[in-house]
């Protein structure tokens, strides 16, 4: 039975077998996991290809990484306010309102990305200095961030189109095209980072053209990959999606109620993103005084850990779409089941990935650094974190399920509270006594507490009561037009 058939059964309140209840979150999660992994791989591509240019080039990207996360997080938060409502209206069968939300989201979210991009471009020259950069890394960091700032609307459009397609149940298109975007990033980087050069392929000398832009070439390559993918996904949304595509003669005006509800959903997510990014910056500053070995080991371990938890974010995206559609369909029982099934699926998959990561840690870290002291320390702290990954999955996927129901304030407070009142103060104490190992033990403990709190929130049915109290039913006679 196809994914669309299963989604239709949930909208029509048809009973689902236990196998179907487990199968639906898994089917929707797999393409979303692919999309999330593609994002991580693109970061590895930039870092790896630029790394061959020397230490200053690598440091330039690392210096402004947290700033790019901050702007990306705000853009994604703005999208969430509309994609959550789109999933709910699609679940209610009110496809006209879904398209209205799409048009409104283009107006609001792209306008926001233009403002953020202009602001980011204005500070690009000074930002590396504010972040403590010096020497040869400054010029590269500034140029990388300037191109990133100018390409922010393309990123916003990619994420918005992807989120809207996922809200209608189409998880495959974003997953496929994000994977293609990853390949495009490799090609563009290959042509833009390095100068024209001669390569030997199968004993044949081939002259390969190149722009020789260095760090700026990496940012431009990523920007072009996002621009092409945004155009493809926009074509898919406006001309191919059964729910979202343009209808002749249909006109849409921004609805004040939709915008206010989007703000109510998005603002807590945006604030949480800003505060969490700030916390990561503070965490780096706590580790920095421990020395170069500890700082490098911490950076490598964080990088490798991303491979472990990215599946959780893919399942979280699927959970948000599933729960949103169930809320729109008005089925409390299935809504709760899908939230819990998604959460258990995430815990199960990340338990497996953490076990594999524990075993493979020496080999993976060994690929990133030949320095034995760094490798041993990175492996040690990464293995500590492996024990926390199942609860990390609980917090990630539960947050997605709750977001699908429009519940973002309490989850945002939970994430903010554990990060700023548990991880940061206790990491500061642990760093002075146990070094980097102590910091990662605290991190694992904080993630465990956060996961438990999110599971308690998911078990508390008040989020469900509020979602169905605020639910906007489909107008009489609405259907899949």
Long-range contacts (C-beta under 8 A, 24 or more apart in sequence): 3-27, 3-28, 3-169, 3-171, 4-169, 7-169, 7-325, 10-91, 10-322, 10-325, 10-326, 10-329, 10-331, 10-334, 10-338, 11-91, 11-93, 11-325, 11-328, 11-329, 12-329, 13-329, 13-330, 13-331, 13-334, 16-334, 21-334, 21-337, 21-338, 21-341, 22-341, 22-345, 24-322, 24-338, 24-341, 25-315, 25-318, 25-319, 25-322, 25-338, 25-341, 25-342, 25-345, 26-345, 27-171, 28-169, 28-171, 28-318, 28-321, 28-322, 29-171, 29-311, 29-314, 29-315, 29-317, 29-318, 29-319, 29-342, 29-345, 30-171, 30-175, 30-314, 31-171, 31-172, 31-174, 31-175, 31-176, 31-314, 32-166, 32-171, 32-174, 32-175, 32-313, 32-314, 32-315, 32-317, 32-318, 33-175, 33-310, 33-311, 33-314, 33-315, 34-175, 34-176, 34-178, 34-179, 34-314, 35-162, 35-174, 35-175, 35-178, 35-179, 35-314, 35-317, 36-310, 36-311, 36-313, 36-314, 36-317, 37-307, 37-310, 37-311, 37-314, 38-175, 38-178, 38-179, 38-181, 38-182, 39-178, 39-310, 40-306, 40-307, 40-310, 41-182, 42-181, 42-182, 42-185, 42-222, 42-225, 43-306, 44-303, 45-182, 45-185, 45-186, 45-189, 46-185, 46-189, 46-218, 46-219, 46-221, 46-222, 47-303, 49-189, 49-190, 49-193, 49-218, 50-193, 50-214, 50-215, 50-218, 53-193, 53-214, 53-215, 56-135, 56-136, 56-137, 56-140, 57-137, 57-140, 57-214, 57-215, 59-133, 59-137, 59-141, 60-128, 60-133, 60-137, 60-138, 60-139, 60-140, 60-141, 60-144, 60-215, 61-140, 61-141, 61-144, 61-215, 61-218, 62-299, 63-128, 63-131, 63-132, 63-133, 63-137, 63-141, 64-127, 64-128, 64-131, 64-141, 64-144, 64-145, 64-148, 66-277, 66-280, 66-281, 66-284, 67-127, 67-131, 67-145, 68-145, 68-148, 69-277, 69-280, 70-273, 70-274, 70-277, 71-116, 71-120, 71-148, 71-149, 71-152, 72-155, 73-270, 73-273, 73-274, 73-276, 73-277, 74-112, 74-116, 74-270, 74-273, 74-274, 75-109, 75-112, 75-113, 75-116, 75-152, 75-155, 75-156, 75-159, 76-159, 76-269, 76-273, 77-266, 77-267, 77-269, 77-270, 77-272, 77-273, 78-108, 78-109, 78-112, 78-113, 78-156, 78-262, 78-266, 78-270, 79-105, 79-109, 79-156, 79-159, 79-160, 79-163, 79-266, 80-163, 80-265, 80-266, 80-269, 80-320, 80-403, 80-408, 81-261, 81-262, 81-263, 81-264, 81-265, 81-266, 81-269, 82-108, 82-109, 82-160, 82-163, 82-164, 82-258, 82-262, 83-160, 83-163, 83-164, 83-166, 83-167, 83-320, 83-321, 83-324, 84-167, 84-265, 84-320, 84-324, 84-403, 84-404, 84-406, 85-258, 85-261, 85-262, 85-265, 85-324, 85-406, 86-163, 86-164, 86-167, 86-168, 86-324, 87-166, 87-167, 87-168, 87-320, 87-321, 87-323, 87-324, 87-325, 87-327, 87-328, 87-404, 88-324, 88-325, 88-327, 88-328, 88-406, 88-471, 88-472, 89-328, 89-472, 89-474, 90-167, 90-168, 90-169, 90-243, 90-324, 90-325, 90-328, 91-324, 91-325, 91-326, 91-327, 91-328, 91-329, 92-328, 92-329, 92-330, 92-471, 92-472, 92-473, 92-474, 92-478, 93-328, 93-329, 93-474, 93-478, 93-479, 93-480, 94-328, 94-474, 94-475, 94-478, 95-243, 95-478, 95-479, 95-480, 95-481, 96-250, 96-478, 96-481, 97-474, 97-478, 98-167, 98-168, 98-243, 98-244, 99-243, 99-244, 99-247, 99-250, 99-252, 100-252, 100-253, 100-255, 100-258, 101-258, 102-164, 102-237, 102-244, 103-252, 103-254, 104-252, 104-254, 104-255, 104-258, 104-259, 104-262, 105-160, 105-164, 105-262, 106-160, 107-254, 108-254, 108-259, 108-262, 109-156, 109-160, 110-153, 110-156, 110-157, 110-160, 112-156, 113-152, 113-153, 113-155, 113-156, 113-157, 114-152, 114-153, 116-149, 116-152, 117-149, 117-150, 117-151, 117-152, 117-153, 118-149, 119-149, 120-145, 120-148, 120-149, 120-152, 121-146, 121-149, 121-150, 124-149, 140-214, 140-215, 140-216, 141-215, 143-215, 143-216, 143-219, 144-215, 144-216, 144-218, 144-219, 145-219, 147-216, 147-219, 147-220, 147-223, 148-219, 148-222, 148-223, 150-223, 151-219, 151-222, 151-223, 151-226, 151-227, 154-223, 154-226, 154-227, 154-230, 155-226, 155-230, 157-230, 157-233, 157-234, 158-226, 158-229, 158-230, 158-233, 161-230, 161-233, 161-234, 161-236, 161-237, 162-233, 163-317, 164-237, 164-244, 165-233, 165-236, 165-237, 165-241, 165-244, 166-317, 166-318, 166-320, 166-321, 167-321, 167-324, 167-325, 168-241, 168-242, 168-243, 168-244, 169-321, 169-325, 170-241, 171-317, 171-318, 171-321, 173-233, 173-236, 174-233, 177-229, 177-232, 177-233, 177-236, 178-229, 180-229, 181-225, 181-226, 181-228, 181-229, 182-225, 184-224, 184-225, 184-228, 184-229, 185-221, 185-222, 185-225, 187-221, 188-220, 188-221, 188-222, 188-224, 188-225, 189-217, 189-218, 189-221, 189-222, 191-221, 192-217, 192-218, 192-220, 192-221, 193-217, 193-218, 193-221, 242-480, 243-480, 247-481, 261-406, 264-406, 265-403, 265-406, 265-408, 266-408, 268-408, 268-409, 268-411, 268-412, 268-413, 269-403, 269-408, 269-412, 271-412, 271-416, 272-408, 272-411, 272-412, 272-415, 272-416, 275-416, 275-419, 275-420, 276-415, 276-416, 276-419, 279-419, 279-420, 279-423, 279-424, 282-424, 283-423, 283-424, 283-427, 283-439, 286-424, 286-427, 286-428, 286-431, 286-439, 287-431, 287-436, 287-439, 289-431, 290-431, 290-435, 290-436, 293-371, 293-373, 293-374, 293-377, 294-377, 294-435, 294-436, 296-369, 296-371, 296-374, 296-378, 297-374, 297-375, 297-377, 297-378, 297-381, 297-436, 298-378, 298-381, 298-436, 298-439, 300-365, 300-368, 300-369, 300-374, 300-378, 301-365, 301-378, 301-381, 301-382, 301-385, 301-440, 303-368, 304-357, 304-361, 304-364, 304-365, 304-368, 304-378, 304-382, 305-357, 305-382, 305-385, 307-353, 307-357, 307-364, 308-350, 308-353, 308-354, 308-357, 308-386, 308-389, 309-350, 309-353, 309-389, 309-392, 309-393, 309-396, 311-346, 311-349, 311-350, 311-353, 312-346, 312-349, 312-350, 312-392, 312-393, 312-396, 312-397, 313-396, 313-400, 315-342, 315-345, 315-346, 315-349, 315-393, 315-396, 315-397, 315-400, 316-342, 316-346, 316-396, 316-397, 316-399, 316-400, 316-401, 317-400, 318-342, 318-400, 319-343, 319-346, 319-397, 319-400, 319-401, 319-404, 320-400, 320-401, 320-403, 320-404, 321-404, 322-401, 322-404, 323-400, 323-401, 323-402, 323-404, 323-405, 324-404, 324-405, 327-404, 327-405, 327-406, 327-467, 327-468, 327-471, 328-471, 328-474, 330-468, 330-471, 330-473, 332-464, 332-468, 335-405, 335-464, 335-467, 336-461, 336-464, 338-401, 339-398, 339-401, 339-402, 339-404, 339-405, 339-458, 340-458, 342-397, 342-400, 342-401, 343-393, 343-394, 343-397, 343-398, 343-401, 343-455, 343-458, 345-397, 346-393, 346-394, 346-396, 346-397, 347-390, 347-393, 347-394, 347-397, 349-393, 350-389, 350-390, 350-392, 350-393, 351-389, 351-390, 351-393, 353-389, 354-386, 354-387, 354-389, 354-390, 355-386, 357-382, 357-386, 357-389, 358-383, 358-386, 361-386, 377-436, 377-437, 380-437, 381-436, 381-437, 381-439, 381-440, 384-437, 384-440, 384-441, 384-444, 385-440, 385-443, 385-444, 385-447, 387-444, 388-443, 388-444, 388-445, 388-447, 388-448, 388-451, 390-451, 391-447, 391-448, 391-450, 391-451, 391-452, 392-447, 392-450, 392-451, 393-451, 394-451, 394-452, 394-454, 394-455, 395-447, 395-450, 395-451, 395-453, 395-454, 398-454, 398-455, 398-457, 398-458, 399-454, 401-458, 402-454, 402-457, 402-458, 402-463, 405-463, 405-464, 405-466, 405-467, 406-466, 406-467, 406-470, 407-463, 407-466, 407-467, 410-457, 410-463, 411-454, 411-457, 414-450, 414-453, 414-454, 414-457, 415-450, 418-446, 418-449, 418-450, 418-453, 419-446, 419-450, 422-446, 422-449
